[in-house]
Amino acid sequence: AEGGAAVVVLSSDLPELIGITHRIVVLHRGRIAGEFASRATDSDQLLACATGASESDEQVEPIIKEARHVRA
């Protein structure tokens, strides 16, 4: 991009994207959901952004797993 050019790459291979880019823009439902410096992010963060997951979603999952073992 130093010469004023950019390359757009579309991929679901998140580790590859992190390895070949400087910046990643994530879309969710046709809108920009996040922008990340490739060296400062990971696949989990990108996937959460792309799927619209939030911290509250991550907190609920362990509780659901625990509740599956409870019998009435």
Wavefront OBJ file of the C-alpha trace (Angstrom):
o trace
v 0.000 0.000 0.000
v 3.038 2.298 0.106
v 2.530 3.123 -3.555
v -1.149 3.857 -3.023
v -2.353 0.402 -4.048
v -4.287 -2.223 -2.138
v -5.206 -5.855 -2.669
v -8.542 -7.228 -1.492
v -8.459 -10.856 -0.359
v -11.597 -12.813 0.541
v -10.987 -15.989 2.501
v -12.340 -18.112 5.313
v -8.819 -19.382 6.102
v -8.195 -17.068 9.054
v -4.608 -18.150 9.884
v -3.674 -17.588 6.239
v -5.266 -14.116 6.263
v -3.368 -13.186 9.412
v -0.136 -14.377 7.793
v -0.438 -12.533 4.466
v -2.024 -9.227 5.479
v -1.262 -6.118 7.482
v -4.877 -5.203 8.154
v -8.094 -7.220 8.248
v -11.574 -5.753 7.874
v -14.368 -8.094 8.983
v -17.887 -7.890 7.553
v -21.007 -9.152 9.303
v -24.382 -8.986 7.555
v -22.963 -6.738 4.849
v -21.519 -4.133 7.209
v -18.066 -3.533 8.630
v -18.044 -5.254 12.017
v -14.405 -4.692 12.897
v -10.965 -3.693 11.702
v -7.837 -5.357 13.057
v -4.073 -5.093 12.712
v -3.101 -8.605 11.623
v -0.245 -8.887 14.118
v -2.507 -7.873 17.019
v -5.374 -10.323 16.471
v -6.086 -14.042 16.322
v -8.526 -16.397 14.614
v -10.865 -16.534 17.621
v -11.266 -12.755 17.709
v -11.895 -12.573 13.955
v -14.411 -15.408 14.032
v -16.304 -13.843 16.938
v -16.492 -10.565 15.044
v -17.581 -12.243 11.790
v -20.376 -14.188 13.483
v -21.611 -11.355 15.666
v -20.633 -13.195 18.860
v -20.128 -11.109 21.969
v -18.534 -11.618 25.373
v -21.928 -12.478 26.823
v -22.218 -15.341 24.308
v -18.864 -16.694 25.511
v -19.975 -16.500 29.143
v -23.236 -18.378 28.523
v -21.674 -21.372 26.753
v -19.950 -22.879 29.856
v -23.171 -22.529 31.854
v -25.129 -24.370 29.157
v -22.563 -27.182 29.154
v -22.808 -27.486 32.956
v -26.617 -27.527 32.864
v -26.644 -30.506 30.493
v -25.371 -32.670 33.351
v -28.099 -31.581 35.790
v -31.070 -33.897 36.234
v -34.449 -32.776 37.550
l 1 2 3 4 5 6 7 8 9 10 11 12 13 14 15 16 17 18 19 20 21 22 23 24 25 26 27 28 29 30 31 32 33 34 35 36 37 38 39 40 41 42 43 44 45 46 47 48 49 50 51 52 53 54 55 56 57 58 59 60 61 62 63 64 65 66 67 68 69 70 71 72
